[in-house]
């Protein structure tokens, strides 16, 4: 997520390796449908007591409840380096305008031995407030990535310069949270020192942390400015997208508008499925993954087979649901020893081509894969029935996607098919499902034994069992899957929500978002009712927050301008203007290329004319 909702920042990318991804707080009552209705969206806020100052007096004067304490307060002037300790360098971010930073801790946390990843003093929240003359009366809170964690509650380090930018440039109050754990040791925080599941921190991570972030951000804004925010927005992708849906499901009065992009819903299901490609390589290819060059060769062949529009190659696949490319029957990618015509070092064997077909299809309980012409892995997406009860457990990456995640590999992160090993969140999650830390890689730390990469020994049946365990353990995991389709309370309070998901997402399969949307439609009385408050967009070629998720680095893919999606949401909430098809544009092209994205379930349809112009397409 760059510019808040569209790109994944480097800090979040690092968090995917080092740190990841309902309900009210421990001392807060759950939301009850009925009773006193919340005020309509945009109701003029009530007056409050005298505003607070951005200095140490705030520590004594801001006491929203017994569990909350102020950790640090710091005023930054325009141009100041955004640092709490140390010296500025050439890469240090600067304050865009005068802002006030406040850090909170919300207990009770989780007691335990010093240094244990599962030991926490509480939920850390970092809040950024624009100057009192610059505030636009909005809260614009940001979600996180991966396991999240980090220094939101630290008095010596800043967690989010993105939130500082929202306050300084946009004029909205912004915030972020560590979701209850500052540890950056991956999923280690979620396991107690005795190897059992840490239910307290799972709940803080899954739901309580973001609810406390919402409540305390609005409370501090009210106390600081002397008047309550008029509008409150949530803005997140990946884990932040899951968080947005969790807020709509479990705390529907927290936000007036929610952006929930490429959301990490169905957490245990899709993340267990993220380990499947590596299990395929272990079981079928002797533990040797195809090289990046081999993976790119096959993925680019899929693009070439499925990207033709108006007689021209786009360089990316417009509709992967209709692409059934099969490398096992393509001599141009197969090695001569396997009946092919490709004599380069990037050629693939039939076994490797079959393995890639398995990755595209997605996790099965026995390692089987149907012929792509019969089922390309998308047939169950547009159904209200959740995948996973049969042999097909979860979806795979779309054909044409960079399987190993070229965008992420630049930052030293393993994608799903990386020759360097497993995506770390996936191996951590499976270790937690099986309650065996040795399954994970050595970065997983626990007193009963650190990770030993024993995931490499798992059979297809054992990974399938871990999948089932993840579903069965949802109560202990804080209901992290966030897959409840009942959004009626959020709709009834006047909330609006928007989601976009890239069709070349390297990490979270877009079919999961499609499937969830269908389940909401099935639960809530049909498409028209749902689209009155919740709209989904599928973006061809886009990756996990990055404009180009494909294996073709030269693809020029129309994408969002920096605040385009957020502006559409605020117009819907504040002006009653429902978003329709949005026009995207290629950001790196010498000649501007535009393309519409449609409100799902409409699809982009080429009519005639220039294939690089949005006017040549309709939504139908």
C-alpha positions as CSV (number, residue, x, y, z in Angstrom):
1,X,0.0,0.0,0.0
2,X,1.6,3.1,-1.2
3,X,-0.4,6.3,-0.6
4,X,-2.2,4.3,2.1
5,X,-4.4,2.0,0.2
6,X,-2.8,1.1,-3.1
7,X,0.8,-0.1,-2.7
8,X,2.5,-2.2,-0.1
9,X,5.2,-0.1,1.6
10,X,8.7,-1.4,2.2
11,X,8.0,-1.4,5.9
12,X,5.0,-3.6,5.4
13,X,7.0,-5.9,3.1
14,X,9.6,-6.3,5.8
15,X,6.8,-7.0,8.2
16,X,5.6,-9.9,6.0
17,X,8.8,-11.7,6.8
18,X,9.5,-10.4,10.3
19,X,6.1,-9.7,11.8
20,X,1.7,-10.4,9.1
21,X,-2.2,-10.4,9.2
22,X,-13.7,-9.4,15.7
23,X,-15.1,-8.2,18.2
24,X,-14.9,-5.6,20.9
25,X,-12.2,-5.2,23.5
26,X,-12.0,-7.4,26.6
27,X,-13.8,-4.8,28.6
28,X,-16.2,-3.6,25.9
29,X,-19.6,-5.0,25.3
30,X,-20.2,-6.7,21.9
31,X,-22.2,-4.8,19.3
32,X,-25.9,-5.7,19.8
33,X,-28.3,-5.4,16.8
34,X,-31.3,-3.4,18.0
35,X,-31.6,-1.1,20.9
36,X,-30.5,2.5,20.4
37,X,-29.5,3.1,16.8
38,X,-26.2,4.9,16.1
39,X,-26.5,8.4,14.7
40,X,-26.6,8.7,10.9
41,X,-23.3,9.0,9.1
42,X,-22.2,12.7,9.1
43,X,-24.3,13.8,12.1
44,X,-22.8,17.1,13.5
45,X,-20.5,16.2,16.4
46,X,-21.3,17.3,19.9
47,X,-19.2,19.9,21.7
48,X,-16.7,18.6,24.4
49,X,-14.5,19.9,27.1
50,X,-11.5,22.2,26.5
51,X,-9.1,20.8,23.9
52,X,-5.9,19.1,24.9
53,X,-2.4,20.3,24.2
54,X,0.4,18.4,22.3
55,X,2.8,18.1,25.3
56,X,3.3,16.0,28.4
57,X,0.1,17.4,30.0
58,X,-1.8,15.2,27.6
59,X,-0.4,12.1,29.5
60,X,-2.4,13.1,32.6
61,X,-5.4,14.6,30.8
62,X,-6.2,11.9,28.4
63,X,-7.8,9.0,30.4
64,X,-10.4,7.3,28.3
65,X,-10.5,4.2,30.5
66,X,-8.5,2.4,33.2
67,X,-6.7,0.2,30.7
68,X,-5.3,3.0,28.6
69,X,-2.1,4.9,29.2
70,X,-0.2,7.5,27.2
71,X,3.3,6.3,26.4
72,X,4.6,9.3,24.5
73,X,3.7,12.6,23.1
74,X,5.7,14.5,20.5
75,X,5.2,17.6,18.4
76,X,6.8,17.8,15.0
77,X,7.1,21.0,13.0
78,X,6.9,21.0,9.2
79,X,10.3,19.7,7.9
80,X,11.3,18.0,11.1
81,X,12.8,14.5,10.7
82,X,10.3,11.9,11.9
83,X,12.5,10.4,14.5
84,X,12.1,9.7,18.3
85,X,15.7,8.7,18.7
86,X,19.0,8.6,16.8
87,X,20.1,11.0,14.0
88,X,18.5,11.8,10.7
89,X,19.9,10.4,7.5
90,X,19.3,11.2,3.8
91,X,16.4,8.7,3.8
92,X,14.7,9.9,7.0
93,X,11.1,11.0,6.3
94,X,10.2,14.5,7.2
95,X,7.0,16.0,8.6
96,X,4.9,17.3,5.7
97,X,3.3,19.9,8.1
98,X,2.9,20.5,11.8
99,X,1.7,17.3,13.4
100,X,1.3,15.8,16.9
101,X,2.2,12.2,17.6
102,X,0.6,10.4,20.5
103,X,1.4,6.8,21.5
104,X,-0.9,4.7,23.7
105,X,-0.9,1.4,25.4
106,X,-4.2,-0.4,26.0
107,X,-4.0,-3.3,28.5
108,X,-4.3,-5.8,29.9
109,X,-1.8,-7.5,27.5
110,X,-0.5,-10.9,28.1
111,X,1.8,-11.7,31.0
112,X,4.8,-14.0,30.6
113,X,8.5,-14.4,30.8
114,X,10.8,-11.5,29.8
115,X,11.8,-11.7,26.1
116,X,9.1,-14.3,25.1
117,X,7.4,-13.2,21.9
118,X,4.1,-14.0,23.5
119,X,4.6,-11.6,26.4
120,X,2.9,-8.2,25.8
121,X,2.1,-5.2,27.9
122,X,-1.0,-4.5,25.7
123,X,-2.0,-3.0,22.4
124,X,0.2,-0.3,21.1
125,X,-1.5,2.5,19.1
126,X,0.2,5.3,17.3
127,X,-2.0,8.3,16.5
128,X,-1.1,11.3,14.3
129,X,-3.0,14.6,14.6
130,X,-2.8,17.5,12.2
131,X,-2.6,21.0,13.6
132,X,-5.8,22.3,15.0
133,X,-6.3,24.7,12.1
134,X,-5.6,22.1,9.5
135,X,-7.9,19.3,10.7
136,X,-10.5,18.3,8.1
137,X,-12.8,16.7,10.7
138,X,-12.0,13.2,9.4
139,X,-10.3,10.2,10.9
140,X,-8.4,8.2,8.3
141,X,-7.0,5.1,10.1
142,X,-4.6,2.7,8.4
143,X,-4.4,-1.1,8.5
144,X,-1.3,-3.2,8.6
145,X,0.4,-6.1,6.8
146,X,1.4,-9.6,7.5
147,X,1.5,-10.5,11.2
148,X,1.7,-6.7,11.8
149,X,3.5,-6.2,15.2
150,X,6.1,-3.5,15.4
151,X,6.8,-0.3,17.4
152,X,3.4,1.4,17.5
153,X,3.5,1.4,21.3
154,X,7.2,2.2,21.6
155,X,8.4,5.5,23.1
156,X,11.6,5.3,21.0
157,X,10.6,4.4,17.5
158,X,8.0,5.5,14.9
159,X,5.8,2.8,13.5
160,X,4.1,4.6,10.5
161,X,5.4,7.5,8.5
162,X,2.4,6.7,6.2
163,X,0.1,7.7,9.0
164,X,2.2,10.8,9.7
165,X,1.7,11.7,6.0
166,X,-2.0,11.3,6.2
167,X,-2.1,13.8,9.0
168,X,0.4,16.2,7.5
169,X,-0.7,16.1,3.8
170,X,-4.4,15.2,4.0
171,X,-5.3,16.9,7.2
172,X,-7.0,13.8,8.7
173,X,-6.3,12.2,12.1
174,X,-4.5,8.9,11.3
175,X,-3.4,5.9,13.3
176,X,-1.9,2.4,13.3
177,X,-1.5,-0.4,15.8
178,X,0.8,-3.3,16.7
179,X,-2.4,-5.4,17.2
180,X,-1.2,-6.4,20.7
181,X,2.4,-7.6,20.0
182,X,5.6,-5.7,19.4
183,X,7.5,-8.8,18.5
184,X,8.8,-9.1,14.9
185,X,9.5,-12.9,15.2
186,X,6.8,-13.8,12.8
187,X,3.9,-15.8,14.2
188,X,5.8,-16.7,17.3
189,X,3.7,-14.4,19.5
190,X,0.7,-16.6,18.8
191,X,2.2,-19.6,20.7
192,X,2.7,-19.7,24.5
193,X,6.1,-20.8,25.8
194,X,4.6,-24.2,26.6
195,X,3.6,-24.7,22.9
196,X,-0.1,-24.1,23.4
197,X,-2.1,-21.5,21.5
198,X,-2.0,-18.0,22.8
199,X,-5.7,-17.2,22.7
200,X,-5.3,-13.7,24.3
201,X,-2.9,-12.4,21.6
202,X,-4.7,-14.2,18.8
203,X,-7.9,-12.2,19.8
204,X,-5.9,-9.0,20.1
205,X,-4.4,-9.6,16.7
206,X,-7.6,-10.7,15.0
207,X,-10.0,-8.1,16.3
208,X,-9.5,-6.3,19.6
209,X,-6.4,-4.4,18.5
210,X,-8.1,-2.7,15.6
211,X,-11.3,-2.0,17.5
212,X,-9.3,-0.3,20.3
213,X,-7.4,1.6,17.6
214,X,-10.8,2.9,16.2
215,X,-12.2,3.8,19.6
216,X,-9.1,5.5,21.0
217,X,-8.3,7.3,17.8
218,X,-11.7,8.9,17.8
219,X,-11.6,9.6,21.5
220,X,-8.2,11.3,21.3
221,X,-9.3,13.4,18.3
222,X,-12.4,14.5,20.2
223,X,-10.3,15.4,23.3
224,X,-7.6,17.1,21.2
225,X,-9.8,19.3,19.0
226,X,-12.7,19.8,21.4
227,X,-15.2,18.3,18.9
228,X,-15.7,14.8,17.6
229,X,-14.8,13.7,14.1
230,X,-17.5,14.1,11.5
231,X,-16.4,11.1,9.4
232,X,-14.2,8.1,10.2
233,X,-12.6,5.9,7.6
234,X,-10.6,2.7,7.6
235,X,-8.0,2.1,4.9
236,X,-6.1,-1.1,4.5
237,X,-4.9,-3.9,2.2
238,X,-3.9,-7.5,2.8
239,X,-4.0,-7.8,6.6
240,X,-5.5,-4.3,6.6
241,X,-8.1,-5.5,4.2
242,X,-9.0,-8.4,6.5
243,X,-9.1,-5.9,9.4
244,X,-11.6,-3.7,7.5
245,X,-13.9,-6.6,6.9
246,X,-13.6,-7.6,10.5
247,X,-14.6,-4.2,11.6
248,X,-17.7,-4.2,9.4
249,X,-18.6,-7.7,10.7
250,X,-18.0,-7.2,14.4
251,X,-17.8,-3.5,15.2
252,X,-20.0,-1.9,12.5
253,X,-20.2,1.5,14.3
254,X,-16.5,2.1,14.3
255,X,-16.2,3.5,10.8
256,X,-18.4,5.3,8.3
257,X,-16.4,4.0,5.3
258,X,-14.1,1.1,4.9
259,X,-11.5,0.3,2.2
260,X,-10.7,-3.5,2.5
261,X,-8.4,-4.2,-0.4
262,X,-6.9,-7.6,-1.4
263,X,-8.1,-8.8,2.0
264,X,-6.5,-11.6,4.0
265,X,-9.9,-13.1,4.9
266,X,-10.1,-16.9,5.1
267,X,-6.8,-16.5,6.9
268,X,-6.1,-20.1,7.9
269,X,-7.4,-21.5,4.7
270,X,-5.5,-19.4,2.2
271,X,-2.3,-19.2,4.2
272,X,-2.2,-23.0,4.6
273,X,-2.7,-23.1,0.9
274,X,0.2,-20.8,0.4
275,X,2.5,-23.6,1.6
276,X,1.1,-26.0,-0.9
277,X,3.4,-25.0,-3.8
278,X,6.5,-25.8,-1.7
279,X,4.9,-29.2,-0.7
280,X,4.4,-29.9,-4.4
281,X,8.1,-29.2,-5.0
282,X,9.1,-31.4,-2.1
283,X,6.9,-34.3,-3.0
284,X,6.9,-34.2,-6.8
285,X,10.3,-32.6,-7.7
286,X,12.6,-34.0,-5.0
287,X,12.6,-30.7,-3.1
288,X,14.0,-28.7,-6.0
289,X,11.8,-25.8,-7.1
290,X,11.8,-24.7,-10.8
291,X,14.1,-21.8,-11.2
292,X,12.8,-18.3,-11.5
293,X,13.6,-18.4,-15.2
294,X,11.6,-21.6,-15.7
295,X,8.7,-20.2,-13.8
296,X,8.7,-17.0,-15.8
297,X,9.0,-18.9,-19.1
298,X,5.8,-20.9,-18.3
299,X,3.9,-17.9,-16.8
300,X,4.8,-15.7,-19.8
301,X,3.6,-18.4,-22.1
302,X,0.3,-18.4,-20.3
303,X,0.0,-14.7,-20.8
304,X,0.8,-15.0,-24.5
305,X,-1.9,-17.6,-24.8
306,X,-4.6,-15.6,-23.0
307,X,-3.9,-11.9,-23.4
308,X,-5.1,-11.2,-26.9
309,X,-7.7,-8.4,-27.2
310,X,-8.8,-6.9,-30.5
311,X,-6.1,-8.9,-32.2
312,X,-3.3,-7.5,-30.1
313,X,-1.3,-8.8,-27.1
314,X,-1.9,-6.7,-24.0
315,X,1.1,-8.2,-22.1
316,X,-1.2,-9.3,-19.2
317,X,-4.3,-11.4,-18.8
318,X,-7.6,-9.4,-18.8
319,X,-9.7,-12.3,-17.5
320,X,-7.8,-15.2,-15.9
321,X,-11.0,-17.1,-15.1
322,X,-11.2,-17.8,-18.9
323,X,-7.6,-18.9,-19.3
324,X,-6.9,-22.6,-19.4
325,X,-3.4,-22.7,-20.7
326,X,-1.6,-26.0,-20.0
327,X,2.2,-26.2,-20.2
328,X,2.2,-30.0,-20.3
329,X,0.8,-29.7,-23.8
330,X,2.9,-26.8,-25.0
331,X,6.1,-27.9,-26.8
332,X,7.5,-24.3,-26.8
333,X,8.2,-24.6,-23.0
334,X,8.9,-28.3,-22.7
335,X,12.5,-29.6,-22.9
336,X,13.4,-31.8,-25.9
337,X,13.9,-34.7,-23.6
338,X,10.2,-34.4,-22.8
339,X,9.0,-34.1,-26.4
340,X,9.3,-30.3,-26.5
341,X,11.1,-27.8,-28.7
342,X,12.6,-25.5,-26.1
343,X,16.4,-26.0,-26.0
344,X,17.2,-23.2,-23.4
345,X,18.1,-23.7,-19.8
346,X,14.7,-22.4,-18.9
347,X,12.8,-25.3,-20.5
348,X,10.7,-27.4,-18.1
349,X,10.2,-31.1,-17.8
350,X,6.7,-32.6,-17.9
351,X,7.0,-33.1,-14.1
352,X,7.8,-29.5,-13.6
353,X,5.0,-28.4,-16.0
354,X,2.5,-30.6,-14.0
355,X,3.8,-29.1,-10.8
356,X,3.1,-25.6,-12.1
357,X,-0.4,-26.7,-13.1
358,X,-0.9,-27.8,-9.5
359,X,0.2,-24.4,-8.2
360,X,-2.3,-22.7,-10.5
361,X,-5.1,-25.0,-9.5
362,X,-4.5,-24.7,-5.8
363,X,-4.2,-27.0,-2.9
364,X,-5.8,-30.4,-3.0
365,X,-5.9,-33.0,-0.3
366,X,-4.0,-35.6,-2.3
367,X,-1.8,-33.6,-4.7
368,X,-4.1,-34.2,-7.6
369,X,-4.9,-31.7,-10.4
370,X,-7.5,-31.9,-13.1
371,X,-6.8,-31.0,-16.7
372,X,-7.0,-27.2,-17.0
373,X,-9.5,-27.5,-19.9
374,X,-11.8,-29.2,-17.4
375,X,-11.2,-27.0,-14.4
376,X,-8.7,-24.1,-14.3
377,X,-9.1,-23.4,-10.6
378,X,-11.8,-20.7,-10.9
379,X,-15.0,-22.7,-11.3
380,X,-15.8,-22.6,-7.6
381,X,-15.0,-18.9,-7.0
382,X,-18.4,-17.5,-8.0
383,X,-20.3,-19.7,-5.5
384,X,-21.6,-18.9,-2.1
385,X,-20.4,-22.3,-0.9
386,X,-17.0,-22.1,0.7
387,X,-14.2,-24.1,-0.9
388,X,-12.5,-26.7,1.2
389,X,-14.9,-29.5,2.1
390,X,-13.7,-31.8,-0.7
391,X,-10.4,-32.7,-2.4
392,X,-9.9,-29.1,-3.7
393,X,-9.0,-27.2,-0.5
394,X,-8.1,-23.7,-1.8
395,X,-7.4,-21.7,-4.9
396,X,-4.1,-21.2,-6.6
397,X,-2.5,-18.2,-8.2
398,X,-3.9,-17.0,-11.5
399,X,-2.1,-17.9,-14.7
400,X,0.2,-15.1,-15.7
401,X,1.0,-14.1,-12.1
402,X,4.6,-13.9,-11.0
403,X,4.5,-17.2,-9.0
404,X,7.6,-16.4,-6.9
405,X,6.7,-12.8,-6.5
406,X,9.2,-10.8,-8.5
407,X,8.0,-7.6,-6.7
408,X,8.7,-9.1,-3.3
409,X,12.0,-10.8,-4.2
410,X,13.5,-7.4,-4.8
411,X,13.2,-6.9,-1.0
412,X,14.6,-10.3,-0.2
413,X,11.2,-11.9,0.6
414,X,10.3,-15.4,-0.4
415,X,7.1,-15.6,-2.6
416,X,5.0,-18.7,-2.7
417,X,7.1,-20.6,-5.2
418,X,10.5,-19.2,-4.3
419,X,13.5,-21.5,-4.9
420,X,14.8,-20.2,-1.6
421,X,12.1,-21.8,0.5
422,X,8.6,-21.2,2.0
423,X,6.7,-18.0,2.4
424,X,7.3,-17.5,6.1
425,X,3.8,-16.6,7.2
426,X,2.6,-19.9,5.6
427,X,5.1,-22.1,7.5
428,X,4.4,-20.3,10.7
429,X,0.7,-20.7,10.3
430,X,0.9,-24.4,9.7
431,X,3.2,-24.8,12.7
432,X,0.5,-23.0,14.8
433,X,-2.3,-25.2,13.4
434,X,-0.3,-28.4,14.3
435,X,1.0,-26.8,17.5
436,X,4.5,-27.8,16.6
437,X,7.0,-25.0,16.4
438,X,9.6,-27.2,14.6
439,X,7.4,-27.3,11.5
440,X,8.2,-23.6,10.9
441,X,11.5,-22.1,9.8
442,X,14.2,-21.2,12.3
443,X,12.8,-17.6,12.6
444,X,10.0,-19.1,14.6
445,X,11.0,-18.9,18.3
446,X,9.4,-20.9,21.1
447,X,10.7,-22.3,24.5
448,X,9.6,-25.8,23.5
449,X,11.8,-25.7,20.4
450,X,12.5,-23.2,17.6
451,X,11.6,-23.8,14.0
452,X,13.5,-26.6,12.1
453,X,11.8,-26.3,8.7
454,X,10.1,-29.7,9.2
455,X,7.4,-28.4,6.9
456,X,9.5,-30.0,4.2
457,X,8.6,-33.4,5.4
458,X,4.8,-32.9,5.3
459,X,2.8,-35.1,2.9
460,X,-0.2,-33.9,1.0
461,X,-2.5,-35.5,3.5
462,X,-0.7,-33.9,6.5
463,X,-1.0,-30.5,5.0
464,X,-4.7,-31.1,4.3
465,X,-5.0,-32.1,8.0
466,X,-3.4,-28.8,9.0
467,X,-6.0,-27.0,6.9
468,X,-8.8,-28.8,8.7
469,X,-7.1,-28.0,12.1
470,X,-6.9,-24.3,11.2
471,X,-10.7,-24.3,10.6
472,X,-11.5,-26.3,13.7
473,X,-9.2,-24.0,15.8
474,X,-11.0,-20.7,14.8
475,X,-12.3,-20.1,18.4
476,X,-8.8,-20.3,19.7
477,X,-7.4,-18.3,16.8
478,X,-9.7,-15.4,17.6
479,X,-11.9,-16.2,14.5
480,X,-9.1,-14.9,12.4
481,X,-10.7,-16.2,9.2
482,X,-13.1,-13.2,9.2
483,X,-15.5,-14.9,6.8
484,X,-18.9,-14.0,8.3
485,X,-21.1,-12.9,5.4
486,X,-23.7,-11.1,7.6
487,X,-22.9,-7.4,7.2
488,X,-26.4,-6.2,8.0
489,X,-25.5,-4.1,11.0
490,X,-22.9,-2.2,9.0
491,X,-25.3,-1.6,6.2
492,X,-28.1,-0.6,8.6
493,X,-25.9,2.1,10.3
494,X,-25.2,3.6,6.8
495,X,-21.7,2.3,6.4
496,X,-20.1,2.0,2.9
497,X,-17.3,-0.4,1.9
498,X,-15.1,-0.8,-1.2
499,X,-12.7,-3.6,-2.1
500,X,-10.3,-4.0,-5.0
501,X,-8.3,-7.2,-5.6
502,X,-5.6,-7.6,-8.2
503,X,-6.2,-10.5,-10.6
504,X,-2.4,-11.2,-10.6
505,X,-2.1,-11.1,-6.8
506,X,1.1,-13.0,-5.9
507,X,0.0,-13.8,-2.3
508,X,-3.7,-13.8,-1.7
509,X,-5.8,-15.4,-4.4
510,X,-8.5,-13.1,-5.7
511,X,-10.9,-16.1,-6.0
512,X,-11.2,-15.9,-2.2
513,X,-12.6,-12.3,-2.4
514,X,-15.0,-13.3,-5.2
515,X,-16.2,-16.3,-3.2
516,X,-16.7,-14.1,0.0
517,X,-18.6,-11.5,-2.0
518,X,-21.0,-14.2,-3.3
519,X,-21.5,-15.4,0.2
520,X,-22.5,-11.9,1.3
521,X,-24.9,-11.6,-1.7
522,X,-26.4,-15.0,-0.7
523,X,-26.8,-14.0,2.9
524,X,-28.1,-10.5,2.4
525,X,-30.9,-10.7,-0.1
526,X,-29.3,-10.3,-3.4
527,X,-26.8,-8.3,-5.4
528,X,-28.8,-5.0,-5.5
529,X,-29.0,-4.9,-1.7
530,X,-25.3,-5.6,-1.3
531,X,-24.2,-3.1,-3.9
532,X,-26.1,-0.4,-2.1
533,X,-23.3,-0.4,0.5
534,X,-20.5,-2.8,-0.6
535,X,-18.7,-2.9,-4.0
536,X,-16.0,-5.1,-5.3
537,X,-13.6,-4.4,-8.1
538,X,-11.2,-6.9,-9.8
539,X,-8.1,-5.3,-11.4
540,X,-6.5,-7.1,-14.3
541,X,-2.7,-7.5,-14.0
542,X,-2.4,-5.9,-10.6
543,X,-0.6,-7.7,-7.8
544,X,-0.6,-7.6,-4.0
545,X,-0.9,-3.9,-3.9
546,X,1.6,-3.4,-6.7
547,X,0.5,-2.3,-10.2
548,X,2.2,-5.2,-11.9
549,X,1.8,-8.6,-10.3
550,X,2.6,-10.5,-13.5
551,X,5.6,-12.4,-14.8
552,X,6.0,-9.8,-17.5
553,X,8.1,-6.9,-16.2
554,X,7.3,-4.9,-19.3
555,X,3.6,-5.0,-18.9
556,X,2.1,-1.5,-18.8
557,X,-0.9,-2.1,-16.6
558,X,-3.5,0.7,-15.9
559,X,-3.6,1.3,-12.1
560,X,-5.0,3.8,-9.6
561,X,-3.9,7.3,-9.2
562,X,-2.7,7.9,-5.6
563,X,-6.0,8.8,-3.8
564,X,-8.5,7.6,-6.5
565,X,-10.1,4.8,-4.5
566,X,-10.2,6.7,-1.2
567,X,-11.8,9.7,-3.0
568,X,-14.4,7.4,-4.4
569,X,-15.2,6.1,-1.0
570,X,-15.5,9.5,0.7
571,X,-17.7,10.8,-2.1
572,X,-20.0,7.8,-1.5
573,X,-20.1,8.4,2.2
574,X,-20.3,12.2,2.3
575,X,-22.1,13.0,-0.9
576,X,-24.1,9.9,-1.5
577,X,-22.4,9.3,-4.9
578,X,-22.1,5.5,-5.5
579,X,-18.9,4.5,-7.3
580,X,-19.4,2.9,-10.7
581,X,-16.7,1.8,-13.2
582,X,-13.4,3.5,-12.5
583,X,-10.9,4.5,-15.1
584,X,-7.3,3.5,-14.4
585,X,-4.2,4.6,-16.2
586,X,-0.8,3.1,-16.8
587,X,1.7,5.1,-14.7
588,X,4.9,4.2,-16.5
589,X,3.9,4.3,-20.2
590,X,5.3,6.8,-22.6
591,X,1.8,6.9,-24.1
592,X,-1.0,6.9,-21.6
593,X,-2.9,3.7,-21.5
594,X,-6.3,3.6,-19.8
595,X,-8.7,0.8,-18.8
596,X,-12.0,0.7,-16.9
597,X,-12.5,-1.6,-13.9
598,X,-16.0,-2.7,-13.3
599,X,-18.2,-3.1,-10.3
600,X,-18.3,-6.9,-9.8
601,X,-19.9,-9.1,-11.2
602,X,-19.7,-7.0,-14.4
603,X,-16.6,-7.7,-16.5
604,X,-14.6,-5.6,-18.9
605,X,-15.7,-6.3,-22.5
606,X,-13.8,-5.0,-25.5
607,X,-16.0,-3.3,-28.1
608,X,-13.8,-1.8,-30.8
609,X,-11.1,0.7,-31.3
610,X,-7.7,1.3,-29.5
611,X,-7.1,-1.5,-27.1
612,X,-5.2,0.9,-24.9
613,X,-8.1,3.3,-24.4
614,X,-10.8,2.9,-21.8
615,X,-13.4,4.1,-24.3
616,X,-12.9,0.9,-26.3
617,X,-14.4,-1.2,-23.4
618,X,-17.7,-1.5,-21.6
619,X,-18.7,-3.2,-18.4
620,X,-21.2,-5.9,-18.9
